[in-house]
């Protein structure tokens, strides 16, 4: 069995600063922690344009 690449879902917004993206990441994590299912792996990525995006995955094989 080989490892497959995770399927990423991108959040709809683009943020000007890493701080703004980090705040939204924390918000997303809090929403899943209050629910009944385990949350996804969430990360902040920097774009070439010096803006930031949030992406997350539900894949368990990381």
The 8 nearest C-alpha neighbors of each residue, nearest first, counted from 0:
[[1, 2, 3, 60, 4, 61, 59, 5],
 [2, 0, 3, 4, 60, 61, 5, 59],
 [1, 3, 0, 4, 60, 61, 5, 59],
 [2, 4, 1, 5, 60, 61, 6, 0],
 [3, 5, 6, 2, 61, 60, 58, 7],
 [4, 6, 58, 7, 3, 56, 61, 60],
 [7, 5, 56, 4, 8, 58, 57, 55],
 [8, 6, 56, 55, 5, 54, 9, 57],
 [7, 9, 55, 54, 56, 10, 6, 53],
 [10, 8, 54, 53, 11, 7, 55, 52],
 [9, 11, 53, 12, 54, 8, 52, 55],
 [10, 12, 9, 13, 53, 52, 8, 54],
 [13, 11, 10, 14, 52, 53, 9, 51],
 [14, 12, 52, 51, 50, 15, 11, 53],
 [15, 13, 51, 16, 50, 20, 19, 52],
 [16, 14, 50, 51, 13, 17, 19, 49],
 [17, 15, 18, 19, 14, 50, 51, 20],
 [16, 18, 20, 19, 21, 51, 15, 14],
 [17, 19, 21, 16, 20, 22, 15, 14],
 [20, 18, 22, 21, 16, 17, 14, 23],
 [19, 21, 17, 23, 22, 18, 14, 24],
 [22, 20, 24, 18, 19, 23, 17, 25],
 [21, 23, 25, 19, 24, 20, 18, 26],
 [22, 24, 26, 20, 25, 21, 27, 19],
 [23, 25, 21, 27, 26, 22, 20, 28],
 [26, 24, 28, 22, 23, 27, 29, 21],
 [27, 25, 23, 29, 24, 28, 22, 30],
 [26, 28, 24, 30, 29, 25, 23, 31],
 [27, 29, 25, 31, 26, 30, 32, 24],
 [30, 28, 32, 26, 31, 27, 25, 33],
 [31, 29, 27, 33, 28, 32, 26, 34],
 [30, 32, 38, 34, 28, 33, 29, 27],
 [31, 33, 29, 34, 30, 28, 38, 37],
 [32, 34, 31, 30, 29, 35, 28, 36],
 [35, 33, 31, 32, 36, 30, 37, 38],
 [34, 36, 37, 33, 32, 31, 38, 30],
 [35, 37, 34, 38, 31, 32, 33, 39],
 [38, 36, 39, 31, 35, 32, 34, 57],
 [37, 39, 31, 36, 32, 40, 28, 57],
 [38, 40, 57, 56, 41, 55, 37, 58],
 [39, 41, 55, 56, 57, 38, 42, 58],
 [42, 40, 55, 54, 39, 56, 24, 53],
 [43, 41, 54, 53, 55, 44, 40, 24],
 [42, 44, 53, 52, 54, 20, 51, 45],
 [45, 43, 52, 51, 53, 42, 46, 54],
 [46, 44, 51, 50, 49, 52, 47, 43],
 [45, 47, 48, 50, 49, 51, 44, 52],
 [46, 48, 49, 45, 50, 51, 44, 52],
 [47, 49, 46, 50, 45, 51, 15, 13],
 [50, 48, 47, 46, 45, 51, 15, 16],
 [51, 49, 15, 46, 48, 14, 45, 16],
 [50, 52, 45, 14, 44, 46, 13, 17],
 [51, 53, 13, 44, 43, 14, 45, 54],
 [54, 52, 43, 10, 42, 9, 44, 20],
 [55, 53, 9, 8, 42, 10, 41, 7],
 [54, 56, 41, 8, 40, 7, 39, 42],
 [57, 55, 7, 39, 40, 58, 8, 6],
 [56, 58, 39, 59, 40, 55, 38, 6],
 [59, 57, 56, 60, 5, 6, 61, 39],
 [58, 60, 61, 57, 5, 56, 39, 40],
 [61, 59, 58, 5, 2, 3, 4, 57],
 [60, 59, 5, 58, 4, 2, 3, 40]]
